[in-house]
Amino acid sequence: MCRRSGTEGEELKGKSSSSVRPNLFYAK
């Protein structure tokens, strides 16, 4: 499910690359 969160975050905040960074931390 961690991967799903990461992919969803990237799609939702694809423009904000900095916003995707915190998402990766959550996936960990």
Gaussian input, Z-matrix of N, CA and C with variables (Angstrom, degrees):
# hf/3-21g

backbone

0 1
 N
 C     1     B1
 C     2     B2     1     A1
 N     3     B3     2     A2     1     D1
 C     4     B4     3     A3     2     D2
 C     5     B5     4     A4     3     D3
 N     6     B6     5     A5     4     D4
 C     7     B7     6     A6     5     D5
 C     8     B8     7     A7     6     D6
 N     9     B9     8     A8     7     D7
 C    10    B10     9     A9     8     D8
 C    11    B11    10    A10     9     D9
 N    12    B12    11    A11    10    D10
 C    13    B13    12    A12    11    D11
 C    14    B14    13    A13    12    D12
 N    15    B15    14    A14    13    D13
 C    16    B16    15    A15    14    D14
 C    17    B17    16    A16    15    D15
 N    18    B18    17    A17    16    D16
 C    19    B19    18    A18    17    D17
 C    20    B20    19    A19    18    D18
 N    21    B21    20    A20    19    D19
 C    22    B22    21    A21    20    D20
 C    23    B23    22    A22    21    D21
 N    24    B24    23    A23    22    D22
 C    25    B25    24    A24    23    D23
 C    26    B26    25    A25    24    D24
 N    27    B27    26    A26    25    D25
 C    28    B28    27    A27    26    D26
 C    29    B29    28    A28    27    D27
 N    30    B30    29    A29    28    D28
 C    31    B31    30    A30    29    D29
 C    32    B32    31    A31    30    D30
 N    33    B33    32    A32    31    D31
 C    34    B34    33    A33    32    D32
 C    35    B35    34    A34    33    D33
 N    36    B36    35    A35    34    D34
 C    37    B37    36    A36    35    D35
 C    38    B38    37    A37    36    D36
 N    39    B39    38    A38    37    D37
 C    40    B40    39    A39    38    D38
 C    41    B41    40    A40    39    D39
 N    42    B42    41    A41    40    D40
 C    43    B43    42    A42    41    D41
 C    44    B44    43    A43    42    D42
 N    45    B45    44    A44    43    D43
 C    46    B46    45    A45    44    D44
 C    47    B47    46    A46    45    D45
 N    48    B48    47    A47    46    D46
 C    49    B49    48    A48    47    D47
 C    50    B50    49    A49    48    D48
 N    51    B51    50    A50    49    D49
 C    52    B52    51    A51    50    D50
 C    53    B53    52    A52    51    D51
 N    54    B54    53    A53    52    D52
 C    55    B55    54    A54    53    D53
 C    56    B56    55    A55    54    D54
 N    57    B57    56    A56    55    D55
 C    58    B58    57    A57    56    D56
 C    59    B59    58    A58    57    D57
 N    60    B60    59    A59    58    D58
 C    61    B61    60    A60    59    D59
 C    62    B62    61    A61    60    D60
 N    63    B63    62    A62    61    D61
 C    64    B64    63    A63    62    D62
 C    65    B65    64    A64    63    D63
 N    66    B66    65    A65    64    D64
 C    67    B67    66    A66    65    D65
 C    68    B68    67    A67    66    D66
 N    69    B69    68    A68    67    D67
 C    70    B70    69    A69    68    D68
 C    71    B71    70    A70    69    D69
 N    72    B72    71    A71    70    D70
 C    73    B73    72    A72    71    D71
 C    74    B74    73    A73    72    D72
 N    75    B75    74    A74    73    D73
 C    76    B76    75    A75    74    D74
 C    77    B77    76    A76    75    D75
 N    78    B78    77    A77    76    D76
 C    79    B79    78    A78    77    D77
 C    80    B80    79    A79    78    D78
 N    81    B81    80    A80    79    D79
 C    82    B82    81    A81    80    D80
 C    83    B83    82    A82    81    D81

   B1=1.4768
   B2=1.5311
   B3=1.3145
   B4=1.4749
   B5=1.5232
   B6=1.3230
   B7=1.4716
   B8=1.5309
   B9=1.2956
   B10=1.4701
   B11=1.5346
   B12=1.3145
   B13=1.4778
   B14=1.5220
   B15=1.3336
   B16=1.4678
   B17=1.5210
   B18=1.3301
   B19=1.4689
   B20=1.5225
   B21=1.3081
   B22=1.4747
   B23=1.5271
   B24=1.3144
   B25=1.4667
   B26=1.5197
   B27=1.3286
   B28=1.4739
   B29=1.5245
   B30=1.3106
   B31=1.4803
   B32=1.5301
   B33=1.3320
   B34=1.4713
   B35=1.5233
   B36=1.3522
   B37=1.4757
   B38=1.5249
   B39=1.3228
   B40=1.4705
   B41=1.5148
   B42=1.3318
   B43=1.4779
   B44=1.5273
   B45=1.3345
   B46=1.4775
   B47=1.5252
   B48=1.3067
   B49=1.4705
   B50=1.5278
   B51=1.3202
   B52=1.4713
   B53=1.5305
   B54=1.3216
   B55=1.4711
   B56=1.5249
   B57=1.3272
   B58=1.4702
   B59=1.5257
   B60=1.3045
   B61=1.4748
   B62=1.5331
   B63=1.3236
   B64=1.4637
   B65=1.5276
   B66=1.3198
   B67=1.4744
   B68=1.5236
   B69=1.3402
   B70=1.4672
   B71=1.5283
   B72=1.3158
   B73=1.4664
   B74=1.5270
   B75=1.3274
   B76=1.4677
   B77=1.5251
   B78=1.3261
   B79=1.4665
   B80=1.5256
   B81=1.3273
   B82=1.4689
   B83=1.5141
   A1=109.32
   A2=116.12
   A3=118.68
   A4=109.22
   A5=115.27
   A6=118.29
   A7=109.60
   A8=116.57
   A9=119.72
   A10=109.02
   A11=116.46
   A12=120.26
   A13=109.45
   A14=116.52
   A15=120.32
   A16=110.90
   A17=116.99
   A18=119.67
   A19=109.99
   A20=116.81
   A21=119.45
   A22=109.86
   A23=116.59
   A24=120.33
   A25=110.39
   A26=116.16
   A27=119.23
   A28=110.24
   A29=116.41
   A30=119.29
   A31=110.15
   A32=116.11
   A33=119.60
   A34=110.15
   A35=115.85
   A36=119.03
   A37=109.40
   A38=115.90
   A39=119.48
   A40=110.84
   A41=115.90
   A42=119.09
   A43=110.35
   A44=116.54
   A45=119.27
   A46=109.47
   A47=116.48
   A48=120.08
   A49=109.40
   A50=117.51
   A51=120.40
   A52=109.35
   A53=117.51
   A54=120.80
   A55=109.78
   A56=115.70
   A57=119.41
   A58=109.81
   A59=116.97
   A60=120.44
   A61=111.01
   A62=118.77
   A63=120.75
   A64=111.43
   A65=116.16
   A66=119.56
   A67=109.67
   A68=116.68
   A69=120.64
   A70=108.97
   A71=116.21
   A72=120.05
   A73=109.92
   A74=116.08
   A75=120.19
   A76=110.05
   A77=115.76
   A78=120.20
   A79=109.45
   A80=115.98
   A81=120.03
   A82=108.86
   D1=-24.47
   D2=-179.79
   D3=-59.27
   D4=-41.69
   D5=-177.92
   D6=-63.68
   D7=-39.03
   D8=-178.71
   D9=-59.58
   D10=-43.90
   D11=-179.35
   D12=-60.94
   D13=-43.55
   D14=-179.22
   D15=-62.27
   D16=-46.94
   D17=-178.54
   D18=-65.21
   D19=-41.40
   D20=-179.37
   D21=-64.10
   D22=-43.42
   D23=179.59
   D24=-61.10
   D25=-40.33
   D26=-179.28
   D27=-65.06
   D28=-41.13
   D29=-179.07
   D30=-69.84
   D31=-43.22
   D32=-178.92
   D33=-68.72
   D34=-43.26
   D35=-178.62
   D36=-116.41
   D37=47.11
   D38=-179.62
   D39=-63.03
   D40=-35.27
   D41=-178.91
   D42=-71.94
   D43=-38.02
   D44=-178.66
   D45=-89.42
   D46=88.95
   D47=-178.89
   D48=-64.05
   D49=-33.96
   D50=-179.91
   D51=-65.91
   D52=-30.33
   D53=-179.54
   D54=-73.04
   D55=-28.29
   D56=-179.49
   D57=-73.03
   D58=-27.07
   D59=-178.92
   D60=-56.96
   D61=-51.98
   D62=178.93
   D63=-58.84
   D64=-32.28
   D65=179.91
   D66=-62.55
   D67=-39.75
   D68=-179.57
   D69=-61.80
   D70=-38.65
   D71=179.58
   D72=-61.76
   D73=-40.35
   D74=179.94
   D75=-64.44
   D76=-38.33
   D77=-179.21
   D78=-60.96
   D79=-36.07
   D80=-179.52
   D81=-62.94

